[in-house]
């Protein structure tokens, strides 16, 4: 989950796993896989960084590396 801020200044938490697209139109627009769209104060780069940090925190970023390393150890 990542914390973002609505244009009116209200913070909320968003499940980064559902992010499908992030655009600057000029406001940062986050489109989710379920069709919902949110306009936030954070920049596109900030959303990308927070999402990447979240993926690392839950182990999604390094998962492929860990699986490949385990496969190498068994061969």
C-alpha positions in Angstrom: 0.0 0.0 0.0 1.2 3.5 -0.8 0.0 6.8 0.7 -1.0 9.5 -1.8 -2.7 12.9 -1.6 -5.9 13.9 -3.4 -5.8 17.3 -5.1 -7.8 18.7 -2.1 -5.0 17.8 0.3 -6.7 14.7 1.7 -4.2 11.7 2.1 -5.4 8.2 1.4 -3.8 4.8 1.0 -3.9 3.0 -2.4 -3.1 -0.6 -3.2 -0.2 -0.3 -5.6 -0.8 -3.8 -6.9 -3.8 -2.5 -8.8 -2.1 0.4 -10.5 -2.4 -0.1 -14.3 -1.3 3.4 -15.5 0.2 6.6 -14.1 0.1 9.8 -16.3 0.6 13.5 -15.9 -2.3 15.2 -17.6 -1.0 17.8 -16.2 -2.3 16.5 -12.8 -1.0 13.1 -11.9 -3.6 10.5 -12.8 -3.6 7.0 -11.4 -5.7 4.4 -13.3 -6.4 1.1 -11.6 -7.2 -2.3 -13.1 -10.7 -2.0 -11.8 -11.4 1.1 -13.9 -11.2 3.6 -11.0 -9.1 6.8 -11.6 -7.6 9.0 -9.0 -6.0 12.5 -9.3 -3.2 13.1 -6.9 -0.7 15.8 -5.9 2.4 13.5 -6.1 4.5 13.4 -9.3 4.6 10.4 -11.6 8.1 9.8 -10.5 7.1 9.8 -6.9 4.3 7.3 -7.5 6.7 5.0 -9.4 9.3 5.2 -6.6 6.7 4.5 -3.8 5.3 1.6 -5.8 8.7 0.2 -6.4 9.6 0.5 -2.7 6.3 -1.2 -1.9 7.0 -4.1 -4.3 10.5 -4.5 -2.8 9.0 -4.4 0.8 6.6 -7.3 0.0 9.3 -9.2 -1.9 8.0 -8.9 -5.5 11.0 -7.2 -7.0 13.6 -9.8 -5.8 11.2 -12.8 -6.2 12.6 -13.7 -9.7 16.2 -13.5 -8.5 15.5 -15.7 -5.5 13.7 -18.3 -7.6 16.5 -18.4 -10.2 19.2 -18.6 -7.4 17.3 -21.6 -5.8 17.1 -23.3 -9.2 20.9 -22.9 -9.7 21.5 -24.5 -6.3 19.5 -27.6 -7.1 21.2 -28.2 -10.5 
